């Protein structure tokens, strides 16, 4: 499904800068992730900073496409169905 959503993001012209990806990282870590910790995580994952940013960027783009394509009422119902 993520492949389809990434394709939709391409069709919709959704792009994200490195700053947007960095802002996302800071948000989900509550701004507590240090550069050293980030490097340790990347090292354990055996990814360069560029590779990790690209992976996050593609997933964020797919998520944005999903949010734009699927009505909010439908996603709310999906969430309730899984509870």
N, C-alpha and C positions, 0 to 999 in steps of 0.2 A: 504494500500500500504506500509506503514512503516513496518508492520510485515514482508512482503515479502522482503523488502530491508534489514531488520535486519537479516533475514535468509540468504540472499545472503552474507551479511558481515561476518556471521559465516562461510559460505562455503568458502569464500575468505580468511579467517584467519585475518580479519581486527580487530585489537585491539587498544585501546587507553588507555594510562596511566592517572592517576590523574593529572600529570603535563600537559599533552596535553589538558585536559578539563579545567584546570586552565588557561592555555595560551589562550584558546578560550574565556573564560570569560573576561580575561584582554583585549583581542583584541576588543571584541564587546562593552565593556564599556569604551574603550579608556583609560584604566588603571586608571579610576577615581572611581572605586567601592571600598570602604573601607571594612575592615573586619566587622565593625559594621553594615554597610549598607547591606552587604551580609547576615549577621545573621538575620537582620530585615526581609529581603525578605524571607528567609527560614522559619522564625517563622510565617509570614503571610500565607505562603503556607503549613504550618504544615508538613515540611519535615526536616529530618536530613540532615547534609552535605553529608553523604554517599548516601542517597536516591536521592538528587538533582544531585549529580555528576553522579550517575548511569543513571538517566533519560537523562541528557545532553549527556553522553557518548553514549548511545544507539541511540539517534537521530543523533549525529555526525557520528557514524559508518554507519547508514543508508544513510546519505548524501554522505559519501565517496563512498559507494558501488554504489549509483546512478551515481555519477560522473565517476566512473570507467566503469560502464556497458553501459551507454547511450552516444553515440557519441556527441561531442560538437556541431556539426551542428544541431542536432535534438533538443537539449535543447535551442539553440539560436532561432530556429524556434518556439518552444513552447512559449518562452518569447515574441516574436513578435506577436503571435496569440492572446495573452491576452492583448495587448496594445490597 
